[in-house]
Amino acid sequence: MPASSTRHADRTWLVALAASLWGLSAIWRDPLAKQYPSVAIVFWEHVFLVVLLSPWLVDAVRAVARASRRTQVSVLVIGAGSSALATTLFTSAFRLGDPITPQVLQKLQPLIALLLAAVLLGERLRGSFAFFAVPAVAGAWLLSFPEPFAVTVTSLYAAGLALGAAALWAAGTVLGRAASAELSFRQLTTLRFGVGLVALAVISLVTGTSIRIDTGSVGSILVLALVPGLIALLLYYRGLRNTPASRATLAELAFPITAAVVGVTVLDRTLSSSQWVGFAIVLAAVVGLALHERRSERPAVAVPDRADEAIGTRG
């Protein structure tokens, strides 16, 4: 394909716009997390989303039924893990910690995604990967704890929840890019929330968690489901289909930047000086990795741009 055609097809700007919308989620998620169990909030998010996407549900189910076994498994992991469980962990992190750190920690997601790509897709990590990964992990530690050398069990637990969500979302990115070889972005989005809703219902039943919410909170959950949820994800999958992974990684930096601005200006929260240092280190490591992967003749991890080549969904 000519270079001009590739540039024309690239949708990096859509990925950046979607990431900016994700960064707004703390405005609604933080106060809700103080009122209700995480499972209840995420369950009703998925209810609204499935209702909105119901006109395309039958088509999406038919499409995945015709798809390869790998794509079907990918959809299950994306729905139950990357949508239901990851969002529940993320919301729980707000309940235990501040509204900025869980979101900025998501910038470790590209590093985790490259590790998962190496494991799931059989790609080989080069030594240069450690040059970016080690500072990012150190920065994440500084960012996670206001007093990095006096860590409490609660703060450690909150950071673990946020990182668990990042790992599951990273898996969703890898598998979503692969599944897009056989499913459209609309089908993939519909299946993500449909499978996620079923998973959340099971989690609620097994754990005995109440999903009751007050009518006064319906508006906040609906906005949460629509803006950083449905609209952002539709833009993200549309952009991911035509955006090389390295550029998508760089574009996703809009997420923590927006999250930090919202946390400081809207939610009146602050970070300690060491947390700001950690924030800068994480951003620098991920920016450096993205630029390295885009420009270097020997990338840290060679990930195919074509989704069907990435995981072999055609075979």
C-alpha positions in Angstrom: 0.0 0.0 0.0 1.4 3.5 -0.9 2.5 5.6 2.0 -0.1 8.3 1.2 -2.9 5.7 1.4 -1.6 4.5 4.8 -1.6 8.0 6.1 -5.1 8.6 4.8 -6.4 5.5 6.4 -4.7 6.1 9.8 -7.1 7.0 12.5 -4.7 8.0 15.3 -6.8 11.0 16.1 -9.8 8.8 16.9 -7.8 6.8 19.4 -6.7 10.1 21.1 -10.2 11.4 21.2 -11.5 8.2 22.8 -8.7 8.3 25.3 -9.6 11.8 26.3 -13.2 10.7 27.0 -11.9 7.9 29.2 -10.1 10.5 31.2 -13.4 12.2 32.1 -14.8 9.1 33.8 -13.7 10.1 37.3 -16.2 13.0 37.3 -19.0 10.4 37.6 -17.2 7.2 38.8 -15.5 8.7 41.9 -18.7 9.8 43.7 -20.6 6.7 42.6 -17.9 4.4 44.0 -18.4 6.0 47.4 -22.1 5.0 47.4 -22.4 1.6 45.8 -20.5 -1.7 45.3 -18.4 -1.7 42.2 -20.3 -4.6 40.7 -23.6 -2.7 41.0 -22.2 0.4 39.1 -20.6 -1.6 36.4 -23.6 -3.9 36.0 -26.0 -1.0 35.4 -23.5 0.6 33.0 -23.6 -2.6 31.0 -27.5 -2.8 31.2 -27.8 0.7 29.6 -25.2 -0.2 27.0 -26.7 -3.5 26.0 -30.2 -1.8 25.7 -28.7 0.9 23.4 -26.9 -1.6 21.3 -29.7 -4.2 21.2 -30.6 -3.4 17.5 -27.2 -4.8 16.5 -27.1 -7.7 19.0 -28.5 -10.4 16.7 -26.1 -9.5 13.9 -23.2 -9.5 16.2 -24.1 -12.9 17.6 -24.4 -14.3 14.1 -21.1 -12.8 13.1 -19.2 -14.3 16.1 -20.9 -17.7 15.5 -19.4 -17.7 12.0 -16.0 -16.6 13.2 -13.0 -18.8 14.0 -12.6 -20.4 17.4 -9.8 -18.0 18.3 -12.0 -15.0 17.7 -14.8 -16.5 19.7 -12.5 -17.1 22.7 -11.1 -13.6 22.2 -14.7 -12.1 22.5 -15.3 -14.1 25.7 -12.1 -12.8 27.3 -12.8 -9.3 26.1 -16.3 -9.3 27.4 -15.9 -11.1 30.7 -12.4 -9.9 31.5 -11.6 -6.6 29.8 -15.1 -5.2 30.1 -16.8 -6.7 33.2 -14.0 -7.6 35.6 -11.5 -4.9 34.6 -14.1 -2.1 35.0 -15.1 -3.6 38.4 -11.5 -3.6 39.6 -11.0 -0.1 38.3 -14.1 1.2 40.1 -13.0 -0.6 43.3 -9.7 1.3 43.1 -11.6 4.6 43.2 -13.3 3.4 46.4 -10.0 2.8 48.2 -7.8 5.5 46.7 -7.8 8.8 45.0 -9.4 9.5 41.6 -6.2 10.3 39.7 -3.7 7.5 40.5 -5.9 4.6 39.1 -6.3 6.3 35.8 -2.7 7.4 35.4 -1.6 3.8 36.2 -3.5 2.7 33.1 -0.6 4.2 31.1 1.3 1.0 32.0 -1.3 -0.7 29.8 0.8 -0.4 26.5 3.8 -2.0 28.2 1.6 -4.9 29.5 0.0 -5.1 26.0 3.5 -5.6 24.4 4.3 -8.3 27.0 1.0 -10.1 26.3 1.6 -9.8 22.6 4.9 -11.5 23.1 3.3 -14.3 25.1 0.0 -14.7 23.2 1.3 -14.0 19.7 4.8 -15.6 20.0 6.7 -12.4 19.4 10.2 -12.0 20.8 11.0 -9.3 23.3 14.4 -7.6 22.7 16.7 -6.2 25.3 15.6 -2.7 24.5 12.2 -3.4 26.0 13.7 -3.4 29.5 15.1 0.1 28.9 11.5 1.4 28.9 9.8 -1.2 31.2 12.1 -0.8 34.2 11.7 3.0 34.5 7.9 2.6 33.9 7.6 0.1 36.8 9.6 2.4 39.1 7.5 5.4 38.1 4.3 3.4 38.7 5.5 2.6 42.2 6.2 6.3 43.0 2.8 7.3 41.4 0.8 4.7 43.3 1.8 5.7 46.9 2.0 9.3 48.4 4.8 7.9 50.6 6.6 5.4 48.4 8.7 4.0 51.3 5.9 3.8 53.8 3.3 1.8 51.9 0.0 0.8 53.6 -2.0 -2.4 52.9 -4.9 -0.3 51.7 -2.8 1.8 49.2 -1.1 -1.4 48.0 -4.5 -3.1 47.4 -5.8 -0.1 45.5 -2.8 0.1 43.3 -3.1 -3.7 42.7 -6.7 -3.3 41.6 -5.8 -0.5 39.1 -2.9 -2.5 37.7 -5.1 -5.6 37.4 -7.6 -3.6 35.4 -4.7 -2.3 33.2 -3.6 -5.9 32.5 -7.1 -7.0 31.6 -7.6 -3.9 29.3 -4.2 -4.6 27.7 -5.4 -8.2 27.0 -8.5 -6.6 25.5 -6.4 -4.4 23.2 -4.3 -7.3 21.9 -7.3 -9.6 21.4 -9.5 -6.8 20.1 -7.0 -5.9 17.4 -6.9 -9.6 16.4 -10.7 -10.1 16.5 -11.2 -7.0 14.3 -10.0 -9.1 11.4 -13.3 -10.9 11.4 -15.7 -8.6 13.3 -16.6 -5.0 12.7 -16.0 -2.4 15.4 -19.8 -2.2 16.0 -20.1 -6.0 16.3 -17.1 -6.2 18.6 -18.4 -3.4 20.9 -21.9 -5.0 21.1 -20.4 -8.4 22.0 -18.1 -6.8 24.5 -20.9 -5.3 26.5 -23.3 -8.3 26.0 -20.8 -10.8 27.3 -19.8 -8.4 30.0 -23.4 -8.1 31.3 -23.8 -11.9 31.5 -20.5 -12.1 33.4 -21.5 -9.3 35.8 -24.8 -11.0 36.5 -22.9 -14.2 37.4 -20.5 -12.3 39.6 -23.4 -10.7 41.5 -25.1 -14.0 42.1 -22.0 -15.9 43.1 -20.8 -13.2 45.5 -24.3 -12.2 46.8 -23.5 -8.5 45.9 -26.6 -6.2 45.8 -27.0 -4.4 42.5 -29.7 -2.0 43.8 -29.2 1.7 43.1 -31.2 4.8 43.9 -33.1 6.6 41.1 -31.1 9.7 41.8 -28.0 7.9 40.6 -29.4 6.7 37.3 -28.4 9.9 35.4 -24.8 9.7 36.5 -24.5 6.0 35.5 -26.2 6.7 32.2 -23.7 9.5 31.4 -20.9 7.2 32.5 -22.1 4.5 30.3 -22.5 6.8 27.3 -19.5 9.1 27.3 -16.4 7.3 28.6 -18.2 4.1 27.8 -20.0 3.6 24.5 -18.9 6.7 22.6 -15.3 6.3 23.6 -15.2 2.6 22.8 -16.8 3.0 19.4 -14.3 5.7 18.5 -11.5 3.5 19.9 -12.3 0.3 18.0 -12.9 2.4 14.8 -9.5 4.0 15.2 -7.7 0.8 16.3 -8.7 -1.0 13.1 -6.7 1.5 11.0 -4.0 2.6 13.4 -0.6 0.8 14.0 -0.1 -0.2 17.6 2.8 2.2 18.2 0.8 5.2 17.1 -2.2 4.1 19.2 0.0 3.8 22.2 1.1 7.4 21.8 -2.4 8.6 21.2 -3.6 7.0 24.4 -1.5 9.4 26.4 -4.5 11.7 26.2 -6.1 9.5 28.9 -3.8 10.2 31.9 -3.3 13.8 30.9 -7.1 14.4 30.9 -7.5 12.3 34.1 -4.9 14.4 35.9 -6.5 17.6 34.8 -9.9 16.5 35.8 -8.7 15.2 39.2 -6.9 18.4 40.1 -9.4 20.9 38.7 -12.8 19.3 39.0 -12.4 16.9 42.0 -10.0 19.1 44.0 -7.5 16.3 44.5 -3.7 16.6 44.7 -0.7 14.4 44.1 2.4 14.4 46.3 5.7 15.6 44.8 7.0 12.0 44.5 3.7 11.0 42.7 4.2 13.8 40.2 7.7 12.5 39.6 6.3 9.1 39.1 3.7 10.5 36.7 6.4 12.1 34.6 8.5 9.0 34.6 5.6 6.8 33.4 4.7 9.2 30.7 8.3 9.6 29.5 8.8 5.8 29.4 5.6 5.2 27.4 6.3 8.1 25.1 9.8 6.9 24.6 8.6 3.4 23.9 6.0 4.6 21.4 8.5 6.7 19.5 11.1 3.9 19.5 8.5 1.4 18.2 7.5 3.8 15.4 11.0 4.9 14.3 13.5 2.1 15.1 14.5 -0.5 12.6 14.7 -2.9 15.5 11.5 -2.4 17.6 11.4 -3.7 21.2 8.6 -6.0 20.1 7.6 -6.7 16.5 3.8 -6.7 16.4 2.2 -7.1 13.0 -0.1 -4.3 11.9 -2.5 -6.7 10.3 -4.9 -8.2 12.9 -5.4 -11.4 11.0 -1.6 -12.0 10.9 -1.3 -11.1 14.6 -3.1 -14.1 16.0 -4.0 -16.2 13.0 -7.7 -15.7 13.1 -8.0 -16.7 9.5 -6.5 -20.1 10.1 
